[in-house]
Amino acid sequence: MAKTVGFAVVGLGVGHAHVKGALEAEGCKLVALCDIRPQTLDRILEKHPGAASAKFYTDYTEMLKNPEIDVVSICTPSGMHSDMVIEALRAGKHVLCEKPMDITVDKILAIEEVRKETGLKVGGVFQNRRNAVMEPTKKAVEEGRLGEIYTGLFRVNWYRSDEYFLHNDGWRGTWALDGGGSLMNQGVHTVDLMQWLLGEVKSVRSIMRIVNHKIETEDFTNSIITFKSGAVVNLISTTSAYPGYGTDIQLTGTDGSIHIDGDRLTVWRIKGDNMKEEEAEMLQKYGAAGVVPASDHTVVRGHSFHVQDIVDAVRFDREPMIGPVEATKAVRIINAVYESARTGKEVVFD
Ligand SMILES: NC(=O)c1ccc[n+]([C@@H]2O[C@H](COP(=O)([O-])OP(=O)(O)OC[C@H]3O[C@@H](n4cnc5c(N)ncnc54)[C@H](O)[C@@H]3O)[C@@H](O)[C@H]2O)c1
């Protein structure tokens, strides 16, 4: 029988969703928690009393000495990720790392080098790929059912308060630790879905602004993304859309269209004899499914999938769903958006 995997979580903000995942995952035992702020433990224990048996540390390096730990889940500010992932790998631990895996492609590729050298597992988090409606959407795109997808819209239309950016010494909205604003932090999931659905990017043309926050980074980007397939798509991100809306994904093809709001399907119209019946059936299944609004940052979903994925990767010696190279794709596009906005020039990919 496969062994039980000892699991640790560092960074107890969104880390609470990883704690929940570890307590529920099959073949997993939560053995350690770490945060430089000891008060974060109270909130964890209030939400997840089962975490009481895990050993709590305020020093990450100290925690990594614990031989009971097989996997470390890294949930600290984004710009710290690669250093902490590499330290864990060097200590012989497998890693699950929150999105973005780090804020530059080079930093993520440095993880990939150590992953290859050590032979340990490294998984990233892009839980929106697991939203129910994404499976049939990806399948319809892959089967070419929409014909030529020549345009589309990917829009993250969210709101974040000033307090949100002041939280925990104000790391959010800084270039050094957040790597960007509405696109790198909030929009990275949608950029990942965009490239996952539409493939390789050819070029990026963008503008960005700080609309309504006292932060270093943008809170609004607007880009034209051209894909190698020929599709030309609008990518928009903001955290200033008071009081906060959802994430729109619209795929427009010569044989059909799919529109998604949050993870709720709103349009599924694909050429065929039973177009109307198919749409009715799809809307029934994936329409107003009572999903939570994506603009509520206190709600996190889908992390349990990634916790089980890394646990199974370790137990059954397979690769996790999102490896470092896969995790670079969205980060490369986002940094191209920033470069184009700064220079006023189109960024052309290799
Ligand atoms: N997948 C998602 O949907 C999702 C949602 C929210 C956040 N995130 C990602 O998770 C990461 C954390 O975001 P957050 O919103 O939870 O931030 P947060 O500020 O609420 O929590 C981060 C925690 O890390 C702790 N920390 C900082 N440095 C540390 C260190 N050296 N050692 C131990 N603990 C340390 C802080 O004290 C804090 O409690 C970011 O990379 C963010 O992009 C992902």
Ligand as a Chemical Component Dictionary entry (heavy atoms), coordinates in Angstrom:
data_LIG
# 
_chem_comp.id                   LIG 
_chem_comp.type                 NON-POLYMER 
_chem_comp.pdbx_formal_charge   0 
_chem_comp.three_letter_code    LIG 
# 
loop_
_chem_comp_atom.comp_id 
_chem_comp_atom.atom_id 
_chem_comp_atom.alt_atom_id 
_chem_comp_atom.type_symbol 
_chem_comp_atom.charge 
_chem_comp_atom.model_Cartn_x 
_chem_comp_atom.model_Cartn_y 
_chem_comp_atom.model_Cartn_z 
_chem_comp_atom.pdbx_ordinal 
LIG N1  N1  N 0  -5.175 30.158 -5.846 1  
LIG C1  C1  C 0  -5.867 31.182 -5.384 2  
LIG O1  O1  O 0  -7.037 31.346 -5.689 3  
LIG C2  C2  C 0  -5.208 32.149 -4.446 4  
LIG C3  C3  C 0  -6.012 32.981 -3.635 5  
LIG C4  C4  C 0  -5.366 33.886 -2.791 6  
LIG C5  C5  C 0  -3.977 33.971 -2.762 7  
LIG N2  N2  N 1  -3.238 33.163 -3.580 8  
LIG C6  C6  C 0  -1.754 33.241 -3.585 9  
LIG O2  O2  O 0  -1.293 32.794 -2.303 10 
LIG C7  C7  C 0  -0.175 33.559 -1.873 11 
LIG C8  C8  C 0  -0.486 34.198 -0.523 12 
LIG O3  O3  O 0  -1.566 35.099 -0.670 13 
LIG P1  P1  P 0  -2.518 35.473 0.568  14 
LIG O4  O4  O 0  -3.640 36.239 -0.010 15 
LIG O5  O5  O -1 -2.813 34.278 1.369  16 
LIG O6  O6  O 0  -1.552 36.440 1.381  17 
LIG P2  P2  P 0  -1.602 36.757 2.960  18 
LIG O7  O7  O 0  -0.759 37.953 3.160  19 
LIG O8  O8  O 0  -3.012 36.773 3.434  20 
LIG O9  O9  O 0  -0.910 35.465 3.605  21 
LIG C9  C9  C 0  0.468  35.201 3.448  22 
LIG C10 C10 C 0  0.985  34.661 4.778  23 
LIG O10 O10 O 0  2.371  34.322 4.601  24 
LIG C11 C11 C 0  3.034  34.627 5.824  25 
LIG N3  N3  N 0  4.467  34.763 5.567  26 
LIG C12 C12 C 0  5.110  35.753 4.907  27 
LIG N4  N4  N 0  6.428  35.504 4.852  28 
LIG C13 C13 C 0  6.634  34.334 5.494  29 
LIG C14 C14 C 0  7.793  33.545 5.764  30 
LIG N5  N5  N 0  8.999  33.920 5.367  31 
LIG N6  N6  N 0  7.637  32.402 6.472  32 
LIG C15 C15 C 0  6.414  32.008 6.889  33 
LIG N7  N7  N 0  5.269  32.714 6.645  34 
LIG C16 C16 C 0  5.384  33.854 5.961  35 
LIG C17 C17 C 0  2.365  35.921 6.275  36 
LIG O11 O11 O 0  2.568  36.172 7.649  37 
LIG C18 C18 C 0  0.909  35.660 5.911  38 
LIG O12 O12 O 0  0.175  35.119 7.003  39 
LIG C19 C19 C 0  0.105  34.555 -2.990 40 
LIG O13 O13 O 0  1.083  34.041 -3.843 41 
LIG C20 C20 C 0  -1.218 34.665 -3.723 42 
LIG O14 O14 O 0  -1.081 35.007 -5.091 43 
LIG C21 C21 C 0  -3.829 32.251 -4.399 44 
# 
loop_
_chem_comp_bond.comp_id 
_chem_comp_bond.atom_id_1 
_chem_comp_bond.atom_id_2 
_chem_comp_bond.value_order 
_chem_comp_bond.pdbx_ordinal 
LIG N1  C1  SING 1  
LIG C1  O1  DOUB 2  
LIG C1  C2  SING 3  
LIG C2  C3  SING 4  
LIG C2  C21 DOUB 5  
LIG C3  C4  DOUB 6  
LIG C4  C5  SING 7  
LIG C5  N2  DOUB 8  
LIG N2  C6  SING 9  
LIG N2  C21 SING 10 
LIG C6  O2  SING 11 
LIG C6  C20 SING 12 
LIG O2  C7  SING 13 
LIG C7  C8  SING 14 
LIG C7  C19 SING 15 
LIG C8  O3  SING 16 
LIG O3  P1  SING 17 
LIG P1  O4  DOUB 18 
LIG P1  O5  SING 19 
LIG P1  O6  SING 20 
LIG O6  P2  SING 21 
LIG P2  O7  DOUB 22 
LIG P2  O8  SING 23 
LIG P2  O9  SING 24 
LIG O9  C9  SING 25 
LIG C9  C10 SING 26 
LIG C10 O10 SING 27 
LIG C10 C18 SING 28 
LIG O10 C11 SING 29 
LIG C11 N3  SING 30 
LIG C11 C17 SING 31 
LIG N3  C12 SING 32 
LIG N3  C16 SING 33 
LIG C12 N4  DOUB 34 
LIG N4  C13 SING 35 
LIG C13 C14 SING 36 
LIG C13 C16 DOUB 37 
LIG C14 N5  SING 38 
LIG C14 N6  DOUB 39 
LIG N6  C15 SING 40 
LIG C15 N7  DOUB 41 
LIG N7  C16 SING 42 
LIG C17 O11 SING 43 
LIG C17 C18 SING 44 
LIG C18 O12 SING 45 
LIG C19 O13 SING 46 
LIG C19 C20 SING 47 
LIG C20 O14 SING 48 
# 
